[in-house]
């Protein structure tokens, strides 16, 4: 499920970057792209989602094994 969510986000990231590239001068686009990918890429949203899914998965395993 996490992979499906990442693919959906990636498609929208690509569209957003394409739109920004057509609307911004090159130097502004470069700065925007870096900030955008920092927020929505592996060091931002993607890592947050992975952490949430891992926490949920760990909680589910504990519940199934009667540890909670």
Long-range contacts (C-beta under 8 A, 24 or more apart in sequence): 1-53, 2-49, 2-50, 2-53, 5-49, 6-46, 6-49, 9-40, 9-45, 9-46, 13-37, 13-40, 13-41
